[in-house]
Structure formats: C-alpha cells, structure tokens
Amino acid sequence: TGGGAVGPGRGSLCNISLVDSTSEGTVDIRVGGGGRWAPVYMQLMLILSLQKIVKAGDKDLDGQLDFEEFVHYLCDHEKKLRLVFKSLDRKNDGRIDSQEILQSLRDLGVHISEEQAEKILKSMDKNGTMTIDWNEWRDYHLLHPAGNIPEIILYWKHSTIFDVGDSLLVPDEFTAEEKQTGMLWRHLVAGAGAGAVSRTSTAPLDRLKVLMQVHGSRSKTMGGIIGGFTQMIREGGLRSLWRGNGINVIKIAPETAIKFMAYEQIKLLIGSNQETLGIGERLVAGSLAGAIAQSSIYPMEVLKTRLALGKTGQYTGMVNCAKHIFLKEGMAAFYKGYVPNMLGIIPYAGIDLAVYETLKNYWLQHFAKDSADPGVFVLLACGTTSSTCGQLSSYPLALVRTRMQAQATVEGAPQMTMTGLFRHIFRTEGLRGLYRGLAPNFMKVIPSVSISYVVYERLKVTMGAKSK
C-alpha cells in the first residue's frame, strides 16, 4: 500500500501514513509523528460502516475511496469533531467528564442519570481515568461519518428561521434529541409565527411585485416602485397595501406542517436510517415534500394572487373571492399556474440549498474555532445570499405562474398555456419581461430575513425552544 504524510499538525489525522506491515490484509494507521499504531482489520472496517465512509468521502462519485479522498474525509471529519469536543469541554481543560456530558444533554432537553452519563463516558474512555481527552474522543468517532453533527444542526437552521415569502426551501434537519423532546414543533411554531410577522411587514412590497408581474408592461401609471405605491394608495388607501396578506399568512401553518411531515416520511421511503441526509438526498426529499405541500395549499396561492390584484370593493373577503372564482371559472381555476409552480421548486430549492451549504461549510472550515455557532451576522448573510440566488433562478417560472393565475382578471388577455405564455412574454417584452417585479421582490429579502430571524429568536425563548 501507499504511504506519505499529508497536512500539518501533531496528533492530527491530517498527518497520517498507511502501511501494510504484516502483508496479511491488515492496514495500520500511523497517527502523527508519535509512532502510535492502530491496526484496523478488514472485518472491523465492515462492521464500522465502511460503506458510509466511502459514501461520505467519495468526491468523484466513482464508488471507490482512494487515498486522497480518504485523507480529505479524515481532515474534514476531524474539524467537525473538534468543534463538538470544544463545546462539550465547558471547563476548557482539554478533557470531558461525566458532569459535562450530563449538562450538555440537559441543555438539549435530554435528561439522563449520572450513571447513564458515566456509561457513555466509559464507552470512549481507554485509560480508565473517567475523563475523555481529545485523542480518545477523535479515535472513538473516527469511523462514524457525520455530515451534519448535532452541534452544527443546532446552530445552522435555515428554512425554519428565514421567511422570504416563498415556502419552497428544503426543510431543516433536526437532531434526534429535538424530535424526542418535542422541541422541533416549538421551533416550527416559532418559525411560522416569525413568518407571519415577516410577511405582514413586507406585504406592500409583495403586492407591488404581483401588480408589476401582471400589469407592468401594460399600465402607464405603474411607473416603477414609487409610481406603483402611489397608484395603490390612490386606488384603495393605505389599507390596500396589505390586500391579499391575510391568506398569505394563513397558509403558513398548514404548508409548514404538511411539508415537514412529508419530508420525514420521504426520508424513510428512500431508505435512510441516518439522523441526517446528504445534500443530494435532502434535495430529493425536500423537493418532493415541497411539491406535496404546495399541491395541498395551491388554491390558497391562487386566492392570494386574485385578492392582491383585486380592486376596492370587488371582494368582501377570502370566502367571497373563492366563491366568485368557483362560480365564474370552475374548480380548475384554483390550479392555474400549477405546472410552472411545481417546476420552480427544483431550481429554487436546489440552488438555495447548494449555496447555503457551500457558505456554511466554508465558514466551518476556515473560521470556526471553538464553536459551530456562526453568530447572527454570518447566519443572516448566508440565508440572504442563498435565498436571493434561489429566487433569481426560478423567477421566470414564478412570473409565468402569477400571470396564469391572473389571466381571467385581465380584460382582453388571451388564455395561454405555460409554454405559450413564455413565448408571448419573450416576443413582446423581451428577456426583461420575465423579470418584471424583481426589484420589489429583492427589496423585501433583507427585511424579511432580518425580521423573521429576530421574531423567531424571541418566540423561541418564549416557548422554551433553546438551541443550547
């Protein structure tokens, strides 16, 4: 077998060499420069989830783990394990005792006895000191791959915290402790409450976006953002700025609940028995869960668009609007724009997830030292950037969806299919026409993310849903 030192650091897994010292099918791993040997037999490697290690470290997706990929896996895994070790080491003495384990689990809402904490400790304690140093901790977890260890999951919630008005994000992962103690539902309720406040605060910008998407190319009075606000206030007063916001807030609760429950069931169907999924699996499960949730509440999406486009006195409320649509256009009207909406889930969710995970991993690898907690500004910056990229990628589909939802309300407008509408917009308005309303949409991203984060944190504390 090959050998060679890779990377710096005494006592680090990034400085290793592999040697077949006995020529009997065993591989020895020499750690650091201390001359300590740890024989690892093929049978033991199988028992310790070799397939999961290959899956976690296989960067070129060839189904095999070469030496460089194995070293990269060890280095990346070691960084994450060090973050957890430092968060457990409350005394900062380089060792973890049973009381520190006990207190850390209690902070997560998991209550165990001191005897149980000692059993956990003994499973990792090699020298019988009843404390665990860094080497013991690292060696125990060496062959236990973890893409999202609990410490990282706790601090890097994304779709639960940030609400930018479009519920197309892949659901967050939750630790086993959060699920067992019911903390996850407190987080979801806090997230729904934060979304309600955030959407209400930015509702004028959202209504302006809808009006510009539908009327922007035809209305001379829709002279940009200032002109749009002036027109809305002149037509219906200040109150009209929030037209359609009620249904937009009401749909948060059922959509959040359906999406999360669907996500958990899909995780089981795809055969994952892990606490967390890889990015590819999360995208598949999250997109399917989003499609199920969107299908369930889509008539409410149509109602929101119709109410936002309605004139003063046209509808007396949500029920009256639904009745009017049903009697005049039939049940099919409640699913106009359904296809582009479903197609928009994959680019939105995929790009948002990829950008967020890339930014998160970059920060963890280059800036995380004593904790996986990124702090409020890093979290807000990552969430804002990923959401903006996701929205930008799927915006033409969102615009076509809105146009199809509104076709019956525009006098003289032909009833077009999705592809026909794309061609019509491109031919008459050019590429720019597919991005009408983008300015007010992006204007509400930063306030939406900021407001939802602040309200989420307040509600989380009020409901006793602590992260640490």
LUMRO-429047 format. One record per residue (C-alpha): residue number from 1; residue in three letters; x, y, z. Coordinates in pm, whole numbers, m for minus. Each point is the difference from the previous one (the first is absolute). Last residue first. Layout:
<nodes>
NUM,ALA,X,Y,Z
...
</nodes>
This chain:
<nodes>
468,LYS,m2808,2530,2370
467,SER,m258,27,m275
466,LYS,m281,94,238
465,ALA,m367,m48,m84
464,GLY,m148,134,325
463,MET,m308,151,m167
462,THR,92,358,91
461,VAL,364,m59,m98
460,LYS,m101,m136,m340
459,LEU,m250,282,m47
458,ARG,272,263,50
457,GLU,248,m182,m226
456,TYR,m263,m46,m270
455,VAL,m101,368,19
454,VAL,360,112,m55
453,TYR,62,m251,m281
452,SER,m331,72,m178
451,ILE,68,373,11
450,SER,354,m29,m139
449,VAL,m88,m248,m277
448,SER,m302,201,m112
447,PRO,184,334,26
446,ILE,284,m139,m219
445,VAL,m225,m172,m256
444,LYS,m261,277,m38
443,MET,198,214,m243
442,PHE,73,m311,m209
441,ASN,m369,m46,m82
440,PRO,m50,375,m42
439,ALA,273,m4,m271
438,LEU,m101,m330,m166
437,GLY,m347,125,m89
436,ARG,56,m69,m369
435,TYR,265,m269,m54
434,LEU,m150,m193,m292
433,GLY,m69,329,m179
432,ARG,371,83,m1
431,LEU,60,m292,m234
430,GLY,m207,175,m267
429,GLU,m333,169,49
428,THR,m211,m106,m300
427,ARG,184,m310,m124
426,PHE,131,m116,338
425,ILE,m336,53,168
424,HIS,m189,m181,m278
423,ARG,246,m290,m14
422,PHE,m19,m57,377
421,LEU,m379,33,m11
420,GLY,m27,m264,m272
419,THR,223,m235,198
418,MET,m216,37,311
417,THR,m330,m20,m186
416,MET,m188,313,m101
415,GLN,m343,149,66
414,PRO,9,324,m200
413,ALA,m15,332,190
412,GLY,m286,227,m107
411,GLU,m76,112,353
410,VAL,248,m130,257
409,THR,m172,m183,287
408,ALA,m31,m335,m181
407,GLN,375,m13,m66
406,ALA,98,59,365
405,GLN,108,m349,102
404,MET,174,m43,m337
403,ARG,189,329,47
402,THR,102,m104,353
401,ARG,135,m335,m120
400,VAL,184,170,m288
399,LEU,166,234,251
398,ALA,97,m289,231
397,LEU,150,m191,m295
396,PRO,203,306,m101
395,TYR,114,39,367
394,SER,141,m351,46
393,SER,373,73,m7
392,LEU,m30,347,155
391,GLN,m200,m134,293
390,GLY,260,m264,85
389,CYS,289,247,m28
388,THR,m180,247,229
387,SER,m81,m273,252
386,SER,365,m115,7
385,THR,136,351,51
384,THR,m253,101,267
383,GLY,46,m320,199
382,CYS,381,17,m12
381,ALA,6,369,100
380,LEU,m256,m51,279
379,LEU,197,m292,145
378,VAL,330,189,m23
377,PHE,m158,304,170
376,VAL,m173,m195,278
375,GLY,293,m206,122
374,PRO,158,m298,m171
373,ASP,m45,m246,289
372,ALA,207,m306,m89
371,SER,222,74,299
370,ASP,362,43,106
369,LYS,172,56,m332
368,ALA,m240,46,m290
367,PHE,153,241,m256
366,HIS,144,m198,m292
365,GLN,m163,m343,m3
364,LEU,m329,93,168
363,TRP,m33,321,m205
362,TYR,58,m183,m329
361,ASN,m240,m276,107
360,LYS,m278,251,69
359,LEU,59,196,m321
358,THR,m11,m320,m208
357,GLU,m303,m133,191
356,TYR,m189,326,m58
355,VAL,92,17,m369
354,ALA,m97,m363,m65
353,LEU,m325,23,199
352,ASP,m113,322,m171
351,ILE,100,m135,m340
350,GLY,m193,m323,46
349,ALA,m308,149,167
348,TYR,m52,266,m265
347,PRO,110,m211,m298
346,ILE,m217,m297,111
345,ILE,m309,187,124
344,GLY,m51,206,m317
343,LEU,m130,m298,m197
342,MET,m284,m40,251
341,ASN,m102,366,m35
340,PRO,35,m18,m378
339,VAL,m249,m295,1
338,TYR,m254,146,248
337,GLY,m48,329,m187
336,LYS,m378,m38,10
335,TYR,m95,m247,272
334,PHE,m289,186,165
333,ALA,m142,82,m343
332,ALA,m64,m371,m60
331,MET,m281,8,257
330,GLY,m227,213,m217
329,GLU,50,339,m166
328,LYS,m295,222,99
327,LEU,m155,m190,290
326,PHE,330,m123,142
325,ILE,180,334,m35
324,HIS,m282,195,169
323,LYS,m28,m252,283
322,ALA,377,16,66
321,CYS,m12,382,3
320,ASN,m299,2,237
319,VAL,178,m240,232
318,MET,318,212,3
317,GLY,m178,328,68
316,THR,m256,256,m120
315,TYR,130,m12,m356
314,GLN,m12,268,m271
313,GLY,m41,281,254
312,THR,342,153,m66
311,LYS,160,m167,m301
310,GLY,140,m352,m6
309,LEU,354,m80,m109
308,ALA,119,m93,351
307,LEU,m325,m193,59
306,ARG,46,m197,m324
305,THR,364,m81,83
304,LYS,m79,m113,356
303,LEU,m296,m208,m121
302,VAL,224,m179,m251
301,GLU,252,m82,274
300,MET,m286,m122,223
299,PRO,m102,m241,m277
298,TYR,359,m132,18
297,ILE,m26,m119,363
296,SER,23,m376,m44
295,SER,197,4,m324
294,GLN,256,234,158
293,ALA,45,m240,295
292,ILE,46,m304,m225
291,ALA,239,186,m232
290,GLY,200,127,298
289,ALA,30,m352,140
288,LEU,120,m123,m339
287,SER,253,284,m22
286,GLY,119,m59,358
285,ALA,46,m376,m46
284,VAL,193,41,m326
283,LEU,203,298,124
282,ARG,72,m163,335
281,GLU,121,m318,m175
280,GLY,241,201,m213
279,ILE,122,207,297
278,GLY,64,m303,222
277,LEU,m260,m102,253
276,THR,m18,23,378
275,GLU,m80,m235,288
274,GLN,82,m295,m223
273,ASN,m241,m284,m73
272,SER,m46,112,m358
271,GLY,m196,m236,m222
270,ILE,m151,243,m249
269,LEU,m339,m71,158
268,LEU,116,97,349
267,LYS,124,341,m116
266,ILE,m326,37,m193
265,GLN,m193,m37,327
264,GLU,203,271,175
263,TYR,m37,239,m294
262,ALA,m375,m60,m21
261,MET,m37,90,369
260,PHE,209,316,m49
259,LYS,m183,109,m314
258,ILE,m346,m62,141
257,ALA,71,192,322
256,THR,161,299,m174
255,GLU,m273,21,m267
254,PRO,m281,m28,253
253,ALA,146,278,220
252,ILE,119,244,m269
251,LYS,m329,5,m194
250,ILE,m162,247,240
249,VAL,271,263,m55
248,ASN,m40,23,m379
247,ILE,m380,m19,42
246,GLY,10,313,214
245,ASN,257,183,m215
244,GLY,m226,20,m307
243,ARG,m49,377,29
242,TRP,266,143,234
241,LEU,75,313,m207
240,SER,m378,51,m33
239,ARG,m12,124,359
238,LEU,196,308,m96
237,GLY,m277,123,m230
236,GLY,m181,m197,m270
235,GLU,68,143,m346
234,ARG,222,297,93
233,ILE,203,m218,240
232,MET,55,m270,m263
231,GLN,90,253,m274
230,THR,249,181,223
229,PHE,164,m329,99
228,GLY,40,m94,m367
227,GLY,130,340,m100
226,ILE,266,m14,270
225,ILE,105,m351,m105
224,GLY,7,56,m374
223,GLY,m247,199,m204
222,MET,m304,m223,28
221,THR,m220,284,m132
220,LYS,75,m96,m360
219,SER,m139,m349,60
218,ARG,55,m261,m272
217,SER,349,m146,59
216,GLY,m13,10,380
215,HIS,m356,m131,32
214,VAL,50,m364,105
213,GLN,352,m16,144
212,MET,m16,365,111
211,LEU,m323,m61,193
210,VAL,143,m315,164
209,LYS,322,181,103
208,LEU,m201,292,142
207,ARG,m197,m245,211
206,ASP,324,m146,138
205,LEU,147,343,71
204,PRO,m312,101,194
203,ALA,6,m337,187
202,THR,349,53,146
201,SER,m101,35,366
200,THR,m287,m247,m34
199,ARG,231,m258,m156
198,SER,255,38,281
197,VAL,m258,m14,280
196,ALA,m161,m315,m143
195,GLY,339,m157,m74
194,ALA,113,56,359
193,GLY,m312,m174,125
192,ALA,60,m293,m236
191,GLY,365,m24,112
190,ALA,m101,3,368
189,VAL,m254,m275,m74
188,LEU,267,m200,m184
187,HIS,255,46,281
186,ARG,m256,m101,260
185,TRP,m84,m301,m215
184,LEU,371,m94,m11
183,MET,30,20,379
182,GLY,m234,m298,42
181,THR,249,m178,227
180,GLN,58,m296,m232
179,LYS,27,212,m315
178,GLU,243,252,149
177,GLU,209,m284,146
176,ALA,18,m177,m337
175,THR,141,320,m151
174,PHE,m201,203,m247
173,GLU,72,51,m371
172,ASP,m151,304,m167
171,PRO,m264,m22,m272
170,VAL,106,67,m362
169,LEU,m117,349,m98
168,LEU,m307,61,m218
167,SER,m211,201,244
166,ASP,31,331,m184
165,GLY,m63,310,215
164,VAL,359,66,104
163,ASP,m24,m197,325
162,PHE,325,m85,179
161,ILE,3,m200,324
160,THR,m148,m338,m91
159,SER,157,5,m350
158,HIS,349,48,145
157,LYS,99,m162,328
156,TRP,381,13,33
155,TYR,59,8,375
154,LEU,m160,m322,116
153,ILE,89,m201,m310
152,ILE,369,86,45
151,GLU,16,m129,358
150,PRO,m209,m302,m96
149,ILE,250,m120,m265
148,ASN,m106,74,m356
147,GLY,213,m195,m246
146,ALA,90,m260,258
145,PRO,216,m302,m73
144,HIS,63,m236,294
143,LEU,340,m153,m76
142,LEU,208,242,203
141,HIS,m259,57,275
140,TYR,178,m205,269
139,ASP,345,112,m117
138,ARG,m97,366,15
137,TRP,m143,m12,353
136,GLU,291,m204,131
135,ASN,251,236,m162
134,TRP,m178,311,129
133,ASP,m3,m114,362
132,ILE,m280,m192,165
131,THR,m39,m24,377
130,MET,m75,m295,223
129,THR,376,m64,28
128,GLY,m36,m361,m119
127,ASN,255,25,m284
126,LYS,m229,m58,m299
125,ASP,m302,216,89
124,MET,m242,m1,m295
123,SER,m261,m253,118
122,LYS,81,101,359
121,LEU,m132,352,m58
120,ILE,m336,m116,m132
119,LYS,m28,m232,298
118,GLU,89,289,232
117,ALA,m281,210,m148
116,GLN,m242,m288,62
115,GLU,106,m16,365
114,GLU,m41,376,34
113,SER,m361,m41,m112
112,ILE,m133,126,m329
111,HIS,m211,303,m96
110,VAL,m2,103,m365
109,GLY,m123,356,m59
108,LEU,305,103,m204
107,ASP,134,194,299
106,ARG,m47,m318,203
105,LEU,222,m186,m247
104,SER,278,254,49
103,GLN,m36,m12,378
102,LEU,34,m380,22
101,ILE,294,m11,m241
100,GLU,177,270,205
99,GLN,m78,m188,321
98,SER,137,m325,m146
97,ASP,342,150,m73
96,ILE,148,153,m315
95,ARG,368,94,m20
94,GLY,202,281,m160
93,ASP,m28,225,307
92,ASN,m245,247,m154
91,LYS,m243,m54,290
90,ARG,m297,m27,m236
89,ASP,162,m267,m218
88,LEU,m322,m101,m178
87,SER,22,291,m247
86,LYS,369,m69,m55
85,PHE,m66,m367,m80
84,VAL,m280,90,m241
83,LEU,221,240,m195
82,ARG,284,m255,m1
81,LEU,m233,m261,m152
80,LYS,m82,234,m288
79,LYS,365,66,m73
78,GLU,81,m372,22
77,HIS,m264,m87,m259
76,ASP,152,240,m252
75,CYS,350,m134,57
74,LEU,m107,m366,m4
73,TYR,m211,40,m316
72,HIS,284,182,m178
71,VAL,239,m283,98
70,PHE,m242,m260,m138
69,GLU,m50,198,m322
68,GLU,375,22,m49
67,PHE,48,m373,60
66,ASP,m274,m116,m235
65,LEU,m358,m73,102
64,GLN,m204,m183,m262
63,GLY,m355,36,m132
62,ASP,113,227,m282
61,LEU,m178,303,146
60,ASP,301,234,m45
59,LYS,m22,123,361
58,ASP,m39,m341,170
57,GLY,55,98,364
56,ALA,m350,m28,148
55,LYS,m106,m293,m217
54,VAL,325,m188,65
53,ILE,m39,64,372
52,LYS,m360,m121,m8
51,GLN,105,m319,m178
50,LEU,267,m63,261
49,SER,m264,m4,271
48,LEU,204,m107,303
47,ILE,m76,m372,m41
46,LEU,158,3,m345
45,MET,314,166,132
44,LEU,14,m259,277
43,GLN,1,m281,m254
42,MET,275,171,m199
41,TYR,223,30,304
40,VAL,115,334,145
39,PRO,329,0,189
38,ALA,61,325,196
37,TRP,367,98,32
36,ARG,153,280,210
35,GLY,334,123,m137
34,GLY,m49,353,130
33,GLY,32,173,m334
32,GLY,m365,44,m75
31,VAL,m221,m310,m6
30,ARG,129,m316,m166
29,ILE,m288,m199,m145
28,ASP,67,m368,m52
27,VAL,m178,m197,m268
26,THR,m51,m372,22
25,GLY,m13,m237,m296
24,GLU,274,m229,124
23,SER,303,181,m146
22,THR,95,76,364
21,SER,86,371,m19
20,ASP,m246,105,m268
19,VAL,76,368,58
18,LEU,m224,307,m6
17,SER,150,336,99
16,ILE,m163,285,188
15,ASN,23,375,66
14,CYS,m358,125,m52
13,LEU,m110,m232,282
12,SER,167,243,238
11,GLY,230,m93,286
10,ARG,248,261,m113
9,GLY,m143,222,m269
8,PRO,76,55,m364
7,GLY,m139,m150,m319
6,VAL,64,m333,m173
5,ALA,283,m233,93
4,GLY,65,m286,m235
3,GLY,m86,m361,m56
2,GLY,m119,m230,m273
1,THR,m98,m364,36
</nodes>
